[in-house]
């Protein structure tokens, strides 16, 4: 039996409290959220293996700080969807605004439409798969994890990144500081195949290019001491 909460009848605070209570004693695994109407902070801070279906568009920071839960947004998502996610999955059936998956440490974020600027900014271990395009400065200061883009990428992709793996099928408008195209070896084909399978995306891994850190920006070189 699915638990249904209508956000025209109850507040987001009521919903989040009911979801948080499941971490103490889990009585309901499956939740349905009706009439979200772009409200902010829906289903944030979850810490239980729940399934949460949000039937409509959401505002800022939906599914932020997610841990263990599986959240599906049946519509577009506002800024910072799945921000600081630790584990579990978040799936956006529409487009995502800026900073999707920002600072996220783990789990899987799937965006079935396009993602705006700074997708995966400062990502720290999350895997992000975008079926459409991503905007400028995506993966800025990306530290760990993987970003897969099945469409095109905007300006300054991977600017100042550390060790995040970036895979792009389409065109890249420009690469950011210290980001370069890299060889697509067998282990990367395997990694990308796994990511596409987990995300339920039917694409040929061999059609993608790989990008990563040139390791010039954050590595000390004695010849450059005058610049430090």
Secondary structure, DSSP 8 states (H G I E B T S, - for coil): --EEEETTTS-HHHHHHHHHHTTTS----EEEEE--TT-SSTT-S-BS--EEEEES-B-TTTTTT-BS-EEEESS-B-TTTTTT--SSEEEESS-B-TTTTTT--SSEEEESS-B-TTTTTT-EEEEEEESS-B-TTTTTT--EEEEEESS-B-TTBTTT--S-EEEESS-BS-B-TTEEEE---HHHHHHHHHHHHHHT----GGG-EEEEE-S-SSS--GGGGGG-
